[in-house]
Amino acid sequence: MKVMRFKAAERVITGIVLGDMVHDCANLEGFPSDASTANILAFIDAARPPAEQVANGDAYPLSEVEWLPAVTTPGKIIGIGRNYSDHAEEMSVALPNVPKVFFKLPSALNAHRGPVLRPPHVVCLDFEAELAVVIGKRAHRVAAAEALDFIGAYTCLNDISAREFQIEKTSPSTSLAKSLPGFAPVGPWLVTADEIPAPTCLTVECRVNGALVQAGKVADLIFPIPTLIEYLSRSLVLEPGDIIATGTPAGVGMFRDPPLWLQPGDRVDVSVSQIGTLTSHIVAE
């Protein structure tokens, strides 16, 4: 199922997408009053509401709603760096021996079609198209062989980055570079994990103003998704609603010649097969 959050009729609504319409879930039997991502994923996993039931809810055209981030505020947004060999190659660095972990603050969340504000002190604004994993069940010390069972959904994520902070010579900070307000667009919706039993078949692409700049296959991840969950859950408790951004393929703006920095007026489209396209608009703050 495709599950999304949006505003309509002055209400925040959780809906299920059928075709070009989104249907309000509120009238489904057992639907949680606290519509957090964790509760929604648990409800859908348990109830599996059929399409004819979903279609009974109030319907809104996708073209007319105000999109909200597909995930309610997660406890953690965990990023994985250099997880495609072609990206490591364009960086001129060795392949990592273990996952390279960083964090994005949940306050950076943004929605499909939402504006990404470029602050006046940021010039080196970059894009990174990624498949995002949304945890569905509490995971601690999970073996890779069981890891996919702990995934609730998948979505698209654009790991927007202010490269100035990453390349600052005296005190570089990846997490700061990636955590400015609006620097974590997520969406357009969640696709529940049962719809994608084999995420290795997915492809990831990014377009800037319609031009293809990134293309990769999830099968080419250096550390596959089960390995990431095993590695992270060995030290962290992954909670329902937490996001893992699995890495970006080659083609980011920083390593192009000349660099391709995002400018006000630019449109960035992150697409993942079987999920959809997440669109962001760059706006001067």
Short mmCIF file of the C-alpha atoms (twelve columns), coordinates in Angstrom:
data_MODEL
# 
_entry.id   MODEL 
# 
loop_
_atom_site.group_PDB 
_atom_site.id 
_atom_site.type_symbol 
_atom_site.label_atom_id 
_atom_site.label_alt_id 
_atom_site.label_comp_id 
_atom_site.label_asym_id 
_atom_site.label_seq_id 
_atom_site.Cartn_x 
_atom_site.Cartn_y 
_atom_site.Cartn_z 
_atom_site.pdbx_PDB_model_num 
ATOM 1   C CA . MET A 1   0.000   0.000   0.000   1 
ATOM 2   C CA . LYS A 2   0.989   3.606   -0.561  1 
ATOM 3   C CA . VAL A 3   0.433   5.603   2.622   1 
ATOM 4   C CA . MET A 4   0.826   9.363   2.789   1 
ATOM 5   C CA . ARG A 5   0.221   12.367  5.028   1 
ATOM 6   C CA . PHE A 6   -1.358  15.545  3.743   1 
ATOM 7   C CA . LYS A 7   -3.470  18.571  4.587   1 
ATOM 8   C CA . ALA A 8   -6.951  19.099  3.218   1 
ATOM 9   C CA . ALA A 9   -9.989  20.934  4.534   1 
ATOM 10  C CA . GLU A 10  -7.748  22.380  7.275   1 
ATOM 11  C CA . ARG A 11  -7.021  18.885  8.630   1 
ATOM 12  C CA . VAL A 12  -3.899  16.733  8.823   1 
ATOM 13  C CA . ILE A 13  -4.908  13.439  7.242   1 
ATOM 14  C CA . THR A 14  -3.330  10.026  6.791   1 
ATOM 15  C CA . GLY A 15  -4.434  8.480   3.534   1 
ATOM 16  C CA . ILE A 16  -3.998  5.481   1.287   1 
ATOM 17  C CA . VAL A 17  -3.383  6.142   -2.400  1 
ATOM 18  C CA . LEU A 18  -5.533  4.416   -5.008  1 
ATOM 19  C CA . GLY A 19  -4.798  5.602   -8.528  1 
ATOM 20  C CA . ASP A 20  -4.739  9.401   -8.645  1 
ATOM 21  C CA . MET A 21  -6.802  9.767   -5.452  1 
ATOM 22  C CA . VAL A 22  -5.904  9.536   -1.782  1 
ATOM 23  C CA . HIS A 23  -8.497  8.177   0.654   1 
ATOM 24  C CA . ASP A 24  -8.819  9.245   4.285   1 
ATOM 25  C CA . CYS A 25  -8.070  6.311   6.601   1 
ATOM 26  C CA . ALA A 26  -9.825  7.743   9.654   1 
ATOM 27  C CA . ASN A 27  -13.015 5.696   9.213   1 
ATOM 28  C CA . LEU A 28  -11.267 2.342   8.905   1 
ATOM 29  C CA . GLU A 29  -12.095 0.062   11.818  1 
ATOM 30  C CA . GLY A 30  -9.287  0.080   14.360  1 
ATOM 31  C CA . PHE A 31  -7.479  3.051   12.838  1 
ATOM 32  C CA . PRO A 32  -5.295  4.566   15.612  1 
ATOM 33  C CA . SER A 33  -6.202  7.961   17.029  1 
ATOM 34  C CA . ASP A 34  -2.482  8.708   17.331  1 
ATOM 35  C CA . ALA A 35  -1.562  8.553   13.643  1 
ATOM 36  C CA . SER A 36  2.198   8.301   14.123  1 
ATOM 37  C CA . THR A 37  4.167   6.425   11.482  1 
ATOM 38  C CA . ALA A 38  4.800   3.599   13.936  1 
ATOM 39  C CA . ASN A 39  1.083   3.197   14.704  1 
ATOM 40  C CA . ILE A 40  0.029   3.462   11.053  1 
ATOM 41  C CA . LEU A 41  2.485   0.790   9.917   1 
ATOM 42  C CA . ALA A 42  1.406   -1.503  12.755  1 
ATOM 43  C CA . PHE A 43  -2.263  -0.977  11.883  1 
ATOM 44  C CA . ILE A 44  -1.762  -1.724  8.179   1 
ATOM 45  C CA . ASP A 45  0.352   -4.790  8.932   1 
ATOM 46  C CA . ALA A 46  -2.352  -6.171  11.225  1 
ATOM 47  C CA . ALA A 47  -5.516  -5.112  9.394   1 
ATOM 48  C CA . ARG A 48  -4.502  -5.311  5.715   1 
ATOM 49  C CA . PRO A 49  -7.566  -3.237  4.763   1 
ATOM 50  C CA . PRO A 50  -8.821  -4.240  1.305   1 
ATOM 51  C CA . ALA A 51  -9.072  -1.627  -1.435  1 
ATOM 52  C CA . GLU A 52  -12.880 -1.626  -1.385  1 
ATOM 53  C CA . GLN A 53  -12.802 -0.681  2.311   1 
ATOM 54  C CA . VAL A 54  -10.209 2.017   1.741   1 
ATOM 55  C CA . ALA A 55  -12.248 3.461   -1.133  1 
ATOM 56  C CA . ASN A 56  -15.109 4.204   1.284   1 
ATOM 57  C CA . GLY A 57  -13.092 6.986   2.906   1 
ATOM 58  C CA . ASP A 58  -13.304 10.607  1.806   1 
ATOM 59  C CA . ALA A 59  -11.269 10.968  -1.377  1 
ATOM 60  C CA . TYR A 60  -9.022  13.816  -2.492  1 
ATOM 61  C CA . PRO A 61  -7.231  14.299  -5.839  1 
ATOM 62  C CA . LEU A 62  -3.477  14.010  -5.388  1 
ATOM 63  C CA . SER A 63  -3.071  17.112  -7.524  1 
ATOM 64  C CA . GLU A 64  -4.977  19.247  -5.011  1 
ATOM 65  C CA . VAL A 65  -3.605  18.257  -1.591  1 
ATOM 66  C CA . GLU A 66  -0.856  19.878  0.466   1 
ATOM 67  C CA . TRP A 67  1.776   17.194  0.977   1 
ATOM 68  C CA . LEU A 68  3.377   16.568  4.367   1 
ATOM 69  C CA . PRO A 69  6.527   14.540  5.109   1 
ATOM 70  C CA . ALA A 70  5.697   10.886  4.578   1 
ATOM 71  C CA . VAL A 71  7.048   10.048  8.053   1 
ATOM 72  C CA . THR A 72  5.982   11.725  11.284  1 
ATOM 73  C CA . THR A 73  8.942   12.978  13.287  1 
ATOM 74  C CA . PRO A 74  11.271  9.962   13.577  1 
ATOM 75  C CA . GLY A 75  13.550  9.403   16.529  1 
ATOM 76  C CA . LYS A 76  16.484  8.916   14.179  1 
ATOM 77  C CA . ILE A 77  17.415  9.605   10.569  1 
ATOM 78  C CA . ILE A 78  20.529  7.531   9.947   1 
ATOM 79  C CA . GLY A 79  22.598  8.146   6.836   1 
ATOM 80  C CA . ILE A 80  25.074  5.771   5.244   1 
ATOM 81  C CA . GLY A 81  27.951  7.360   3.350   1 
ATOM 82  C CA . ARG A 82  29.941  5.942   0.420   1 
ATOM 83  C CA . ASN A 83  27.686  2.912   0.050   1 
ATOM 84  C CA . TYR A 84  27.959  2.708   -3.741  1 
ATOM 85  C CA . SER A 85  31.361  1.863   -5.188  1 
ATOM 86  C CA . ASP A 86  30.949  4.358   -8.042  1 
ATOM 87  C CA . HIS A 87  30.306  7.143   -5.499  1 
ATOM 88  C CA . ALA A 88  33.437  6.178   -3.540  1 
ATOM 89  C CA . GLU A 89  35.338  6.157   -6.827  1 
ATOM 90  C CA . GLU A 90  34.217  9.673   -7.760  1 
ATOM 91  C CA . MET A 91  35.336  10.802  -4.290  1 
ATOM 92  C CA . SER A 92  38.761  9.185   -4.879  1 
ATOM 93  C CA . VAL A 93  38.550  7.266   -1.602  1 
ATOM 94  C CA . ALA A 94  38.902  3.596   -0.749  1 
ATOM 95  C CA . LEU A 95  35.829  1.436   -0.306  1 
ATOM 96  C CA . PRO A 96  34.779  1.374   3.360   1 
ATOM 97  C CA . ASN A 97  35.351  -1.735  5.466   1 
ATOM 98  C CA . VAL A 98  32.290  -1.036  7.618   1 
ATOM 99  C CA . PRO A 99  29.271  1.217   7.007   1 
ATOM 100 C CA . LYS A 100 30.088  4.923   7.294   1 
ATOM 101 C CA . VAL A 101 27.337  6.277   9.561   1 
ATOM 102 C CA . PHE A 102 26.154  9.851   10.046  1 
ATOM 103 C CA . PHE A 103 22.921  11.405  11.308  1 
ATOM 104 C CA . LYS A 104 20.415  13.927  9.989   1 
ATOM 105 C CA . LEU A 105 18.291  15.734  12.553  1 
ATOM 106 C CA . PRO A 106 14.547  14.966  12.400  1 
ATOM 107 C CA . SER A 107 13.949  18.743  12.296  1 
ATOM 108 C CA . ALA A 108 15.323  18.639  8.719   1 
ATOM 109 C CA . LEU A 109 12.264  16.701  7.463   1 
ATOM 110 C CA . ASN A 110 10.568  18.084  4.366   1 
ATOM 111 C CA . ALA A 111 7.706   16.996  2.126   1 
ATOM 112 C CA . HIS A 112 7.176   16.093  -1.508  1 
ATOM 113 C CA . ARG A 113 6.861   19.303  -3.540  1 
ATOM 114 C CA . GLY A 114 8.113   21.258  -0.537  1 
ATOM 115 C CA . PRO A 115 10.570  24.154  -0.815  1 
ATOM 116 C CA . VAL A 116 14.196  23.613  0.192   1 
ATOM 117 C CA . LEU A 117 15.374  26.962  1.498   1 
ATOM 118 C CA . ARG A 118 18.973  27.825  0.619   1 
ATOM 119 C CA . PRO A 119 20.338  30.036  3.422   1 
ATOM 120 C CA . PRO A 120 22.332  33.087  2.347   1 
ATOM 121 C CA . HIS A 121 25.584  31.652  3.799   1 
ATOM 122 C CA . VAL A 122 25.261  28.404  1.776   1 
ATOM 123 C CA . VAL A 123 26.568  28.314  -1.792  1 
ATOM 124 C CA . CYS A 124 27.600  24.660  -2.195  1 
ATOM 125 C CA . LEU A 125 24.120  23.131  -2.044  1 
ATOM 126 C CA . ASP A 126 24.061  19.530  -3.249  1 
ATOM 127 C CA . PHE A 127 21.636  16.660  -3.905  1 
ATOM 128 C CA . GLU A 128 21.816  12.933  -3.094  1 
ATOM 129 C CA . ALA A 129 19.119  10.528  -4.278  1 
ATOM 130 C CA . GLU A 130 18.549  7.633   -1.881  1 
ATOM 131 C CA . LEU A 131 16.292  4.718   -1.096  1 
ATOM 132 C CA . ALA A 132 15.086  5.132   2.486   1 
ATOM 133 C CA . VAL A 133 14.117  2.275   4.784   1 
ATOM 134 C CA . VAL A 134 11.492  2.946   7.473   1 
ATOM 135 C CA . ILE A 135 11.709  0.647   10.471  1 
ATOM 136 C CA . GLY A 136 8.425   -1.073  11.354  1 
ATOM 137 C CA . LYS A 137 9.326   -3.035  14.498  1 
ATOM 138 C CA . ARG A 138 11.761  -2.404  17.324  1 
ATOM 139 C CA . ALA A 139 15.096  -3.858  16.253  1 
ATOM 140 C CA . HIS A 140 18.026  -4.555  18.559  1 
ATOM 141 C CA . ARG A 141 20.822  -6.992  17.762  1 
ATOM 142 C CA . VAL A 142 19.032  -8.313  14.725  1 
ATOM 143 C CA . ALA A 143 20.753  -10.821 12.448  1 
ATOM 144 C CA . ALA A 144 21.004  -9.932  8.765   1 
ATOM 145 C CA . ALA A 145 19.027  -13.050 7.844   1 
ATOM 146 C CA . GLU A 146 16.021  -11.685 9.777   1 
ATOM 147 C CA . ALA A 147 16.503  -7.981  9.080   1 
ATOM 148 C CA . LEU A 148 13.926  -7.513  6.319   1 
ATOM 149 C CA . ASP A 149 11.213  -8.598  8.760   1 
ATOM 150 C CA . PHE A 150 11.823  -5.402  10.739  1 
ATOM 151 C CA . ILE A 151 11.180  -3.048  7.810   1 
ATOM 152 C CA . GLY A 152 7.778   -1.369  7.741   1 
ATOM 153 C CA . ALA A 153 8.055   0.574   4.506   1 
ATOM 154 C CA . TYR A 154 10.277  2.132   1.872   1 
ATOM 155 C CA . THR A 155 10.337  5.643   0.466   1 
ATOM 156 C CA . CYS A 156 12.511  8.160   -1.394  1 
ATOM 157 C CA . LEU A 157 14.860  10.569  0.373   1 
ATOM 158 C CA . ASN A 158 16.908  13.484  -0.933  1 
ATOM 159 C CA . ASP A 159 19.961  13.914  1.294   1 
ATOM 160 C CA . ILE A 160 20.358  17.651  0.685   1 
ATOM 161 C CA . SER A 161 23.800  18.811  1.827   1 
ATOM 162 C CA . ALA A 162 25.566  22.105  2.433   1 
ATOM 163 C CA . ARG A 163 29.033  20.976  1.355   1 
ATOM 164 C CA . GLU A 164 30.704  23.995  2.957   1 
ATOM 165 C CA . PHE A 165 30.353  22.301  6.330   1 
ATOM 166 C CA . GLN A 166 31.695  18.966  5.093   1 
ATOM 167 C CA . ILE A 167 34.832  20.441  3.540   1 
ATOM 168 C CA . GLU A 168 35.493  23.023  6.260   1 
ATOM 169 C CA . LYS A 169 39.187  22.469  7.016   1 
ATOM 170 C CA . THR A 170 39.312  23.067  10.766  1 
ATOM 171 C CA . SER A 171 36.120  21.342  11.906  1 
ATOM 172 C CA . PRO A 172 34.238  19.449  9.172   1 
ATOM 173 C CA . SER A 173 30.776  18.193  10.123  1 
ATOM 174 C CA . THR A 174 28.743  15.879  7.934   1 
ATOM 175 C CA . SER A 175 25.738  15.889  10.268  1 
ATOM 176 C CA . LEU A 176 25.601  19.696  10.360  1 
ATOM 177 C CA . ALA A 177 25.944  19.856  6.577   1 
ATOM 178 C CA . LYS A 178 22.909  17.617  6.172   1 
ATOM 179 C CA . SER A 179 20.617  18.834  8.972   1 
ATOM 180 C CA . LEU A 180 19.598  22.372  8.056   1 
ATOM 181 C CA . PRO A 181 15.814  22.947  8.036   1 
ATOM 182 C CA . GLY A 182 14.192  21.235  5.061   1 
ATOM 183 C CA . PHE A 183 17.319  19.281  4.090   1 
ATOM 184 C CA . ALA A 184 15.576  15.873  4.402   1 
ATOM 185 C CA . PRO A 185 12.754  15.683  1.854   1 
ATOM 186 C CA . VAL A 186 10.999  12.310  2.263   1 
ATOM 187 C CA . GLY A 187 8.171   10.895  0.173   1 
ATOM 188 C CA . PRO A 188 6.027   11.225  -1.759  1 
ATOM 189 C CA . TRP A 189 4.528   8.384   0.294   1 
ATOM 190 C CA . LEU A 190 5.481   5.195   2.079   1 
ATOM 191 C CA . VAL A 191 5.217   1.911   0.205   1 
ATOM 192 C CA . THR A 192 4.649   -0.868  2.719   1 
ATOM 193 C CA . ALA A 193 7.335   -3.530  2.826   1 
ATOM 194 C CA . ASP A 194 5.038   -6.325  1.655   1 
ATOM 195 C CA . GLU A 195 4.860   -4.577  -1.738  1 
ATOM 196 C CA . ILE A 196 8.659   -4.800  -2.137  1 
ATOM 197 C CA . PRO A 197 9.816   -8.225  -0.924  1 
ATOM 198 C CA . ALA A 198 13.155  -7.879  -2.753  1 
ATOM 199 C CA . PRO A 199 14.524  -4.310  -2.484  1 
ATOM 200 C CA . THR A 200 17.629  -5.321  -4.439  1 
ATOM 201 C CA . CYS A 201 15.515  -5.059  -7.609  1 
ATOM 202 C CA . LEU A 202 14.987  -1.317  -7.113  1 
ATOM 203 C CA . THR A 203 16.730  1.480   -9.017  1 
ATOM 204 C CA . VAL A 204 17.495  5.013   -7.806  1 
ATOM 205 C CA . GLU A 205 17.655  8.094   -10.043 1 
ATOM 206 C CA . CYS A 206 17.991  11.844  -9.651  1 
ATOM 207 C CA . ARG A 207 17.152  14.571  -12.129 1 
ATOM 208 C CA . VAL A 208 17.937  18.273  -11.811 1 
ATOM 209 C CA . ASN A 209 15.712  20.436  -13.993 1 
ATOM 210 C CA . GLY A 210 14.843  17.307  -15.978 1 
ATOM 211 C CA . ALA A 211 18.428  16.235  -16.692 1 
ATOM 212 C CA . LEU A 212 19.482  12.809  -15.378 1 
ATOM 213 C CA . VAL A 213 22.410  13.265  -12.970 1 
ATOM 214 C CA . GLN A 214 22.358  10.056  -10.896 1 
ATOM 215 C CA . ALA A 215 21.390  6.449   -11.618 1 
ATOM 216 C CA . GLY A 216 22.104  3.400   -9.495  1 
ATOM 217 C CA . LYS A 217 20.868  -0.065  -8.585  1 
ATOM 218 C CA . VAL A 218 20.124  -1.029  -4.988  1 
ATOM 219 C CA . ALA A 219 21.689  -4.396  -5.826  1 
ATOM 220 C CA . ASP A 220 25.023  -2.538  -6.070  1 
ATOM 221 C CA . LEU A 221 25.057  -1.323  -2.460  1 
ATOM 222 C CA . ILE A 222 28.401  -2.133  -0.847  1 
ATOM 223 C CA . PHE A 223 26.556  -2.932  2.385   1 
ATOM 224 C CA . PRO A 224 23.114  -4.371  1.545   1 
ATOM 225 C CA . ILE A 225 20.076  -3.382  3.577   1 
ATOM 226 C CA . PRO A 226 20.102  -6.502  5.827   1 
ATOM 227 C CA . THR A 227 23.780  -5.883  6.593   1 
ATOM 228 C CA . LEU A 228 23.039  -2.261  7.500   1 
ATOM 229 C CA . ILE A 229 20.256  -3.234  9.894   1 
ATOM 230 C CA . GLU A 230 22.434  -5.894  11.539  1 
ATOM 231 C CA . TYR A 231 25.340  -3.438  11.892  1 
ATOM 232 C CA . LEU A 232 23.250  -0.557  13.228  1 
ATOM 233 C CA . SER A 233 21.093  -2.626  15.565  1 
ATOM 234 C CA . ARG A 234 24.165  -4.154  17.179  1 
ATOM 235 C CA . SER A 235 24.835  -0.773  18.818  1 
ATOM 236 C CA . LEU A 236 21.567  1.144   18.484  1 
ATOM 237 C CA . VAL A 237 17.936  0.362   19.191  1 
ATOM 238 C CA . LEU A 238 16.063  0.989   15.953  1 
ATOM 239 C CA . GLU A 239 12.548  2.122   16.757  1 
ATOM 240 C CA . PRO A 240 9.431   2.049   14.547  1 
ATOM 241 C CA . GLY A 241 9.445   5.138   12.354  1 
ATOM 242 C CA . ASP A 242 13.242  5.493   12.304  1 
ATOM 243 C CA . ILE A 243 14.687  6.112   8.836   1 
ATOM 244 C CA . ILE A 244 17.817  4.626   7.286   1 
ATOM 245 C CA . ALA A 245 19.020  6.441   4.159   1 
ATOM 246 C CA . THR A 246 20.917  3.687   2.393   1 
ATOM 247 C CA . GLY A 247 23.411  5.719   0.352   1 
ATOM 248 C CA . THR A 248 23.661  7.573   -2.937  1 
ATOM 249 C CA . PRO A 249 25.125  6.546   -6.309  1 
ATOM 250 C CA . ALA A 250 27.698  8.553   -8.279  1 
ATOM 251 C CA . GLY A 251 26.841  11.862  -9.891  1 
ATOM 252 C CA . VAL A 252 26.421  14.255  -6.957  1 
ATOM 253 C CA . GLY A 253 27.114  17.888  -7.708  1 
ATOM 254 C CA . MET A 254 30.239  18.209  -5.574  1 
ATOM 255 C CA . PHE A 255 32.316  15.825  -7.677  1 
ATOM 256 C CA . ARG A 256 31.318  17.066  -11.118 1 
ATOM 257 C CA . ASP A 257 33.651  19.177  -13.239 1 
ATOM 258 C CA . PRO A 258 32.641  21.917  -12.827 1 
ATOM 259 C CA . PRO A 259 30.625  21.310  -9.634  1 
ATOM 260 C CA . LEU A 260 26.861  21.397  -10.046 1 
ATOM 261 C CA . TRP A 261 25.479  23.376  -7.113  1 
ATOM 262 C CA . LEU A 262 21.727  23.734  -6.688  1 
ATOM 263 C CA . GLN A 263 20.379  27.226  -7.349  1 
ATOM 264 C CA . PRO A 264 17.128  28.977  -6.431  1 
ATOM 265 C CA . GLY A 265 14.557  28.015  -9.038  1 
ATOM 266 C CA . ASP A 266 15.971  24.506  -9.551  1 
ATOM 267 C CA . ARG A 267 13.765  21.433  -9.387  1 
ATOM 268 C CA . VAL A 268 15.153  18.133  -8.079  1 
ATOM 269 C CA . ASP A 269 13.372  14.823  -8.703  1 
ATOM 270 C CA . VAL A 270 14.434  11.696  -6.800  1 
ATOM 271 C CA . SER A 271 12.865  8.536   -8.216  1 
ATOM 272 C CA . VAL A 272 12.929  4.984   -6.894  1 
ATOM 273 C CA . SER A 273 11.333  2.248   -8.990  1 
ATOM 274 C CA . GLN A 274 8.170   0.711   -7.482  1 
ATOM 275 C CA . ILE A 275 7.887   3.709   -5.157  1 
ATOM 276 C CA . GLY A 276 7.566   6.953   -7.095  1 
ATOM 277 C CA . THR A 277 9.151   10.386  -7.471  1 
ATOM 278 C CA . LEU A 278 9.962   12.878  -4.729  1 
ATOM 279 C CA . THR A 279 10.131  16.465  -5.989  1 
ATOM 280 C CA . SER A 280 11.866  19.391  -4.285  1 
ATOM 281 C CA . HIS A 281 12.075  23.059  -5.284  1 
ATOM 282 C CA . ILE A 282 15.101  25.158  -4.342  1 
ATOM 283 C CA . VAL A 283 14.192  28.571  -2.979  1 
ATOM 284 C CA . ALA A 284 16.399  31.422  -1.735  1 
ATOM 285 C CA . GLU A 285 15.834  32.027  1.961   1 
# 
